[in-house]
Amino acid sequence: MTTIEKTQQYVLQTYGRFSLTVARGEGTKVWDQDGRESVSYTHLTLPTIYSV
C-alpha cells in the first residue's frame, strides 16, 4: 500500500492535501518521487511545503 493510499484510508480527510510524497530531503529542500524540488518550512505550528 502506498503512502497516499494509507493517508486516504487512515487519516481524517478534513483538509485538502497535496498529492506529494517526499522521496528525500536536505535542509529545507525536499524532492518528490519525480525529482521536483520544493521548499519545506513551518508556519506557526503547521508544516508547509511549497513547490519552487
C-alpha positions as semicolon CSV with decimal commas, in nm:
position;residue;x (nm);y (nm);z (nm)
1;M;0,000;0,000;0,000
2;T;0,142;0,341;-0,097
3;T;0,173;0,636;0,139
4;I;-0,111;0,816;-0,041
5;E;-0,338;0,510;-0,012
6;K;-0,257;0,480;0,360
7;T;-0,331;0,851;0,411
8;Q;-0,667;0,820;0,234
9;Q;-0,759;0,516;0,444
10;Y;-0,633;0,614;0,790
11;V;-0,616;0,997;0,808
12;L;-0,929;1,203;0,855
13;Q;-0,985;1,394;0,529
14;T;-1,066;1,726;0,698
15;Y;-0,838;1,938;0,480
16;G;-0,736;1,920;0,116
17;R;-0,399;1,757;0,066
18;F;-0,125;1,784;-0,195
19;S;-0,051;1,463;-0,378
20;L;0,314;1,486;-0,277
21;T;0,525;1,201;-0,150
22;V;0,863;1,319;-0,027
23;A;1,140;1,096;-0,160
24;R;1,431;1,277;0,007
25;G;1,515;1,593;0,193
26;E;1,817;1,813;0,255
27;G;1,787;2,108;0,494
28;T;1,471;2,296;0,395
29;K;1,456;2,140;0,048
30;V;1,258;1,827;-0,034
31;W;1,223;1,628;-0,356
32;D;0,927;1,419;-0,468
33;Q;0,943;1,086;-0,649
34;D;0,952;1,265;-0,987
35;G;1,255;1,475;-0,887
36;R;1,064;1,804;-0,840
37;E;1,223;2,027;-0,577
38;S;1,016;2,205;-0,311
39;V;1,089;2,419;-0,006
40;S;0,962;2,296;0,330
41;Y;0,919;2,528;0,627
42;T;0,700;2,565;0,933
43;H;0,437;2,837;0,961
44;L;0,304;2,869;1,313
45;T;0,261;2,506;1,417
46;L;0,171;2,356;1,079
47;P;0,434;2,207;0,849
48;T;0,402;2,351;0,497
49;I;0,562;2,254;0,167
50;Y;0,577;2,490;-0,131
51;S;0,699;2,396;-0,476
52;V;0,959;2,624;-0,633
